[in-house]
Amino acid sequence: MEQFVVEGGARLEGSVSVLGAKNAVLKHLVATLLAPGTHHITNVPGILDVEIMGQVLAHIGVECTFDGSAVTIEVPDDLVPETPIDLVRRMRASILVLGALLARTGVARVALPGGDDFGSRPIDIHLEGLEAMGAEFELVHGVLHASAPDGLTGAEVFFEFPSVGATENLLLAGVMAKGTTRIGNAAREPEIEDLSAFLSSMGASIEGAGTSTITIEGVPSLSPAVHRAVPDRLAAGTYLVGAAITGGEVTVRDCVPDHLRMELRKLADAGCEWDAGDDWVTVRGPERATPVDFATLPYPGFHTDMHPQMVALLSGASGTSVITENIYSARFRYVGELNRMGADVQIEGQHVIIRGVDRLSGCPVDACDIRAGAALVLAGMAADGYTTVVNVEHIDRGYDNFVEKLSGLGGQIRREVVDN
């Protein structure tokens, strides 16, 4: 087991670069299943979830070769259309192999996914969309058996909620389906646009990615492609909150500031100053944050994965803030850990009420998911004394060289190996 030890009191200062988005690269890896041959993806972060997805693809018969921030993917003519439960239960994004395998082979056996525990996140919306395209499903001992006896056929699908995963699954299924697939109330995230760009470079015909209506004209086959993943807006946002919570000044490079426009707006409301260029953004933190209210919403709203980091910042604000969580019903397990550090945070239904305190105190805390772990590290940097964060494999799932990058900004943090 490993843990992070954080000593509070240092201001984060300097610049840091981010690599490709976890939520983009994982989908690119799955998309390669659609075309036999050699694919190349660059700007790939060295994170645990990418490693796990590589293992999922290896089980299917695909060979992934990693070289720094690049990966070469060799996709064979024949695939094994199943995913092992021990890997799938570790990462929710593995459900996306469903649409790709149905499109490529007409069958799939996929264990129900795991990943971070944010309460009920049913995949019904995925299955309903694929059923409209001709897929059939049977759940057998926790494994979803899927088939498309007559192949996938384009359909009109309207989502009751703009689900990112369901939009991606139907994109992967629709690019080689017969006829036209139209997705209404589609997710608009930058990662959706990036997946569409990769699929288009493979020969897919997609219009409307990044809007609420996506139209896909199925093609008979796709070809291997080369692609550079879109920068990780969540990693960028985390380092910017690090500047805010420590009263420092951090420049994040190799990012897309426009993808963080709502988050930057709320940081400004909290008392930060910021500047941005085409591929960089600088945040200067206040001596003490001012209270802010906001709600998490689908893009271009405030991202739910930036919610815990902002709660950490507002825990030391000069008043009371209220955050409404509209995406994941059980995102709040980190609150008890933050309160152990002296924060005053309460949950009322889907609302988080944060009453700012004068100081936080370092103590042992548990990183219960990716973003909660990052938030607790940032809180430790603003706290008195030492904060020990355990279960850091969650943080490793989403952040490339997190300790090294924070240390490069002046953060007092180290990774330790500990006995069970």
C-alpha positions, 0 to 999 in steps of 0.5 A: 500500500502507498500513501501521500504525506502532505505538509501544509503551509506552502503556496503553489507557484509556477507552471505545470503542463497537463496531458490528454484527458482520462475521459477521452483517452479511455474512449479512444482506446475502445474506438480502436476495436472498430478497425483492424490494424495499427493505431497511434494515440499521443498525449496519453497520461500515465495513469492507472485507468489507462493501464487497466483499459489496456489490460481489458483490450489485451483480453479482447486480443488487442496489443497496446504498446506504451512509449512515454505519452504515446501508445500504439494499438495493434487490433487483430482481424478476429477479436474475443468479444468479452471482458473479464469481471476482475478488470471491468469492476475496477473501471466504469468506462469499460462498459463502452466496449459494448457498443464497439464490440456489437458494431464490430462483431455483432456479439459482446459479453460484458461484466457490469462495470465498477469504478468510483462509487457515486451511488446508482448510475444505471446503464439502462439509458445505454441499453435502451439506445442500443436496443433501438438499433437492434441489439438484444440483451440478457443478464447472466450471472452478472455478465451482460450477453449482447447480440445483434442478430441482424446487425445494428441499424440506425435509429432515432434515439432521444435521451432523457438525460444527456449521458456522456457514456450513453452518447459515446456508446451510441457513437461507437455503435452507430458509425458502422450501423446500417443507415442513419443514427440520430442522438437527441439530447446528446452530451456536449462535452469536449471529450465527445467532440474529441471521440468524434474527431478520432472516429472521423479520422478513421472514416466515420461520418458524424455531424453535430458533435458538441451540440445536443443533436448528433447525426451519424451515417453508418459506413461499411468499415473503418481504418486505423488512424493517428490522433492526439487526445484533447487536454485534461480539463479536470487535471488543469482545473485541479491545479488551478484550485491548488493555486486558489486554496494556497493563495499562490499563482499557478499557470497550467500549460497545454490546456484549453481554457475555454473548456473551463469557462464555468469553473474559472468563472466560479474561481473568480467569484471566490476571489481569484484573478485569472488570465488565459491564452490559447493554450494556457491559463493562470490563476492567482489565489486570494488570501482567503476565498469568498463564499460561492454558490453553484450547481453541477450540470452537464457541460457547459455547466460546472463539472461534477468532477470539480465539485470536491476540489471547490468544496475543499477551497470553500471550506476556508472561505469567509462565509457560507457557500451552497453547492447543489449536486445534480449529476451523482446522487452519492458523491459526498463520501469525502465530506466526512474526511474533510470534516475530520480536518476541521471543515464545517460541511453538511449534506442536506439532500443534494445540497452541500452547505459549507461554512468557512472555517479559519483553518483546517488541521492535518490528519489521516484521511481516506481518498475514496475516489479520484476527485475526492482524493485530489481534493483532500490533498489540496485541503492538506496543502492549506491545513496546519501540520501533516495530512496523510492520504491513504488509498491513493490508487484512486488518485493514480487512476486519474492524475499523471505524476500528481505528486511530482507535479505538485512538488514542482509547484512547491507543494510539500508532498511525498509518496510513501510505501507502508505496510498493510 
